[in-house]
Amino acid sequence: QLGEHSGVVVTSKGLVPPSGELPTPYCAARIGTRPIACLGGPGHAADALEHGASLVIAGDDKNFLAQLRRAFADANFDVTLTADVTGVELAGVATNAAVLAATTASVAGPNAAGAAAGKVFSEVASYAEQLGGKPESWTGLAGVGDLVASVVAAGGRNRRAGEMLAAGVSAQEIRPEIGQVAEALDSLPLLAAALEAARVRAPAIDALAEVVAGSSDAASFAESVIEPRRVVGARVA
C-alpha cells in the first residue's frame, strides 16, 4: 500500500512478538528499499503538545533523516539525528522496563527503586552493546533523557503498571484497568527471552519477568535487587 517514494517512521516502542525482534528491522524487512527511521527520546504526547520536546530520530538514509528533521522543526520540536537504530530502540525498551522495575520495587523504598531501575537499564544496555548499539544513545536523549521523563511523568502507563504490581495487582488485571497499553508488561517476557538467548546475564530482568508472570511478587523482587552479592575470596560472585 506504500507509494514508491514513501518513507516509514516507526513510532512504536517495545519488541515484536513472538520473536522479540526490534520494530524497525521488522518493518524494514517488509517495505522493500524504502527509507525507514525510528523515533526516540522523551516525547510524552500531551506534554509535547503543550511544551514541545527534544527527540531523537535514527536511521541510515541521510536524506530521509534531513526531511524528517525539517518536518519536526517546523512543528517546533528539537531533533537530534543518529544512525544508531539498535541503540535508540533498545534504549526505549530499557526505559519502559526500568520504570516498571523502579515502581514495582518502590515497596521497599527509594533505594530499592533506584537499584531496580539501574540494574534493568544496565542489563539491556549490555545487550544493546552486543548488538552494536552505541553508548551515546544510552547517555543521551534516547536513554537517560527518556528514562528521567518516564520516571517523573505521573500519568505514565508503565509507571502506573509498576505501582499496581507493587500493590499486588496482577498483570492480567492491570491491562483492562489502565485501559491503554503498558508496553513493559508485554515486552518483559520477550526481553528476558532475548537476553537469555544472547547469553546476557540479566538477574534483575528475570526477576521482574517473574513478577509480571505472577510467579513472584513485588517485595521479593525488591529484595532481590538490593540483596548483597556473595563474596568469594577477592571476587564478587
C-alpha positions as CSV (number, residue, x, y, z in Angstrom):
1,Q,0.0,0.0,0.0
2,L,3.0,2.3,0.3
3,G,3.8,4.7,-2.6
4,E,7.1,4.2,-4.5
5,H,8.7,7.3,-2.9
6,S,7.3,6.8,0.6
7,G,9.4,6.5,3.7
8,V,8.4,5.0,7.0
9,V,8.8,6.4,10.6
10,V,8.5,3.8,13.3
11,T,7.0,5.3,16.5
12,S,6.4,2.0,18.4
13,K,8.4,1.3,21.5
14,G,8.9,-2.3,22.5
15,L,9.6,-5.7,20.9
16,V,7.6,-7.6,18.2
17,P,6.1,-10.9,19.4
18,P,6.7,-13.7,19.3
19,S,10.4,-13.4,18.2
20,G,11.3,-10.3,20.3
21,E,12.6,-8.5,17.2
22,L,13.0,-4.7,17.3
23,P,10.3,-2.8,15.4
24,T,12.4,-1.0,12.8
25,P,14.2,-4.1,11.5
26,Y,10.9,-5.9,11.5
27,C,9.3,-3.2,9.3
28,A,12.4,-2.7,7.2
29,A,12.1,-6.4,6.1
30,R,8.6,-5.7,4.8
31,I,8.9,-2.4,2.9
32,G,11.5,-3.1,0.3
33,T,14.1,-0.5,-0.4
34,R,12.1,2.5,1.0
35,P,13.8,4.6,3.7
36,I,13.0,3.9,7.3
37,A,13.7,5.7,10.6
38,C,12.6,5.4,14.2
39,L,11.7,8.0,16.8
40,G,13.1,8.0,20.4
41,G,13.7,10.3,23.3
42,P,11.5,11.9,25.9
43,G,8.3,12.6,23.9
44,H,5.3,12.1,26.2
45,A,2.4,13.1,23.9
46,A,0.3,15.5,26.0
47,D,3.4,17.3,27.4
48,A,5.0,17.5,23.9
49,L,1.8,19.3,22.6
50,E,1.9,21.8,25.4
51,H,5.6,22.4,25.9
52,G,7.4,20.8,23.0
53,A,10.1,18.1,23.2
54,S,13.7,17.2,22.3
55,L,13.6,14.0,20.3
56,V,16.0,11.5,18.5
57,I,15.5,10.2,15.0
58,A,17.5,7.2,14.0
59,G,18.1,5.8,10.5
60,D,20.7,5.2,7.8
61,D,19.2,7.3,5.0
62,K,20.7,10.8,5.4
63,N,18.3,12.5,3.0
64,F,15.2,11.0,4.7
65,L,16.6,12.0,8.2
66,A,17.1,15.5,6.9
67,Q,13.5,15.7,5.6
68,L,12.2,14.4,9.0
69,R,14.3,16.9,10.9
70,R,12.8,19.8,8.9
71,A,9.3,18.5,9.4
72,F,9.7,18.2,13.1
73,A,11.5,21.6,13.3
74,D,8.5,23.1,11.5
75,A,6.4,21.7,14.3
76,N,8.7,23.3,16.9
77,F,10.4,20.1,18.0
78,D,14.2,19.9,18.6
79,V,15.6,16.9,16.9
80,T,19.0,15.0,17.1
81,L,19.9,12.6,14.3
82,T,21.7,9.3,14.6
83,A,22.4,6.2,12.6
84,D,22.1,4.0,15.8
85,V,18.7,2.4,15.3
86,T,19.6,-0.5,17.6
87,G,20.7,1.7,20.4
88,V,17.7,4.1,20.2
89,E,15.2,1.3,20.0
90,L,16.7,-0.8,22.8
91,A,17.1,2.4,25.0
92,G,13.3,2.8,24.7
93,V,12.7,-0.8,25.7
94,A,15.1,-0.3,28.6
95,T,13.3,2.8,29.7
96,N,10.0,1.2,29.9
97,A,11.4,-1.9,31.7
98,A,13.4,0.3,34.1
99,V,10.3,2.5,35.0
100,L,8.3,-0.7,35.6
101,A,11.1,-2.1,37.8
102,A,11.5,1.1,39.8
103,T,7.8,1.5,40.7
104,T,7.5,-2.2,41.4
105,A,10.5,-2.2,43.7
106,S,9.3,1.0,45.4
107,V,7.5,-1.1,48.0
108,A,11.0,-1.3,49.7
109,G,11.8,2.4,49.4
110,P,13.7,4.7,47.0
111,N,17.0,2.8,47.2
112,A,15.4,-0.4,46.0
113,A,13.6,1.5,43.3
114,G,16.8,3.1,42.1
115,A,18.7,-0.2,42.2
116,A,15.9,-1.9,40.3
117,A,15.9,0.7,37.6
118,G,19.7,0.9,37.3
119,K,20.2,-2.8,37.1
120,V,17.5,-3.4,34.5
121,F,18.7,-0.4,32.4
122,S,22.3,-1.7,32.6
123,E,21.3,-5.3,31.6
124,V,19.5,-4.1,28.4
125,A,22.5,-1.7,27.7
126,S,24.8,-4.8,27.7
127,Y,22.5,-6.5,25.2
128,A,22.5,-3.4,23.0
129,E,26.3,-3.2,23.1
130,Q,26.4,-6.8,22.0
131,L,24.2,-6.0,19.0
132,G,26.3,-3.0,18.0
133,G,24.4,-0.2,19.8
134,K,26.4,3.0,20.6
135,P,27.0,4.1,24.3
136,E,26.0,7.7,23.4
137,S,22.4,6.6,22.7
138,W,22.2,5.5,26.4
139,T,23.8,8.6,27.9
140,G,21.7,11.0,25.7
141,L,18.1,11.7,24.9
142,A,17.1,8.2,23.9
143,G,18.4,6.6,27.1
144,V,18.8,8.8,30.2
145,G,16.6,11.6,28.9
146,D,13.7,9.3,28.2
147,L,14.2,7.4,31.5
148,V,14.0,10.6,33.6
149,A,10.9,11.8,31.7
150,S,9.2,8.5,32.1
151,V,10.0,8.3,35.9
152,V,8.6,11.8,36.6
153,A,5.5,11.5,34.4
154,A,2.8,10.8,37.0
155,G,0.4,9.5,34.4
156,G,2.9,7.3,32.5
157,R,1.4,3.9,31.7
158,N,4.5,1.9,32.7
159,R,4.8,3.8,36.0
160,R,1.1,3.2,36.8
161,A,1.6,-0.5,35.9
162,G,4.5,-0.8,38.3
163,E,2.6,0.9,41.0
164,M,-0.2,-1.6,40.6
165,L,2.2,-4.5,40.6
166,A,3.6,-3.1,43.8
167,A,0.1,-3.0,45.3
168,G,-0.4,-6.7,44.4
169,V,-2.5,-6.3,41.3
170,S,-1.8,-9.0,38.7
171,A,-0.6,-8.1,35.2
172,Q,-3.8,-9.6,33.8
173,E,-5.9,-7.2,35.9
174,I,-3.7,-4.2,35.2
175,R,-4.2,-4.2,31.4
176,P,-8.0,-3.6,31.5
177,E,-7.7,-1.3,34.5
178,I,-5.3,1.1,32.8
179,G,-7.2,0.9,29.5
180,Q,-4.1,1.6,27.5
181,V,-1.0,-0.5,26.5
182,A,1.7,-0.5,29.2
183,E,4.4,-1.7,26.9
184,A,6.7,-3.0,29.5
185,L,4.2,-5.7,30.6
186,D,4.1,-7.2,27.2
187,S,7.8,-6.6,26.4
188,L,9.3,-8.1,29.6
189,P,8.8,-11.8,28.7
190,L,10.2,-11.2,25.2
191,L,13.1,-9.2,26.6
192,A,14.0,-11.8,29.2
193,A,14.0,-14.5,26.5
194,A,16.1,-12.4,24.1
195,L,18.7,-11.7,26.7
196,E,18.8,-15.4,27.7
197,A,19.3,-16.4,24.1
198,A,22.1,-13.9,23.7
199,R,23.7,-15.2,26.9
200,V,23.5,-11.8,28.6
201,R,23.4,-12.1,32.4
202,A,20.1,-10.4,33.5
203,P,19.0,-11.3,37.0
204,A,17.0,-8.2,37.6
205,I,15.1,-8.6,34.3
206,D,14.5,-12.2,35.0
207,A,13.2,-11.4,38.5
208,L,10.9,-8.7,37.2
209,A,9.6,-11.0,34.5
210,E,8.6,-13.4,37.2
211,V,6.5,-10.7,38.9
212,V,4.8,-9.9,35.6
213,A,4.1,-13.6,35.1
214,G,2.6,-13.9,38.6
215,S,5.2,-16.4,39.9
216,S,6.7,-13.8,42.3
217,D,5.7,-10.6,44.0
218,A,7.0,-7.0,44.3
219,A,8.5,-7.5,47.8
220,S,10.6,-10.5,46.6
221,F,11.7,-8.5,43.5
222,A,12.8,-5.5,45.6
223,E,14.7,-7.8,48.0
224,S,16.5,-9.5,45.1
225,V,17.8,-6.2,43.6
226,I,19.4,-5.0,46.9
227,E,20.5,-8.3,48.3
228,P,24.3,-8.3,48.9
229,R,26.2,-10.4,46.4
230,R,28.2,-13.2,47.7
231,V,32.0,-12.5,48.1
232,V,34.3,-15.4,47.2
233,G,37.9,-14.6,48.2
234,A,38.7,-11.3,46.4
235,R,35.9,-11.7,43.9
236,V,32.2,-10.9,44.0
237,A,30.0,-13.7,42.7
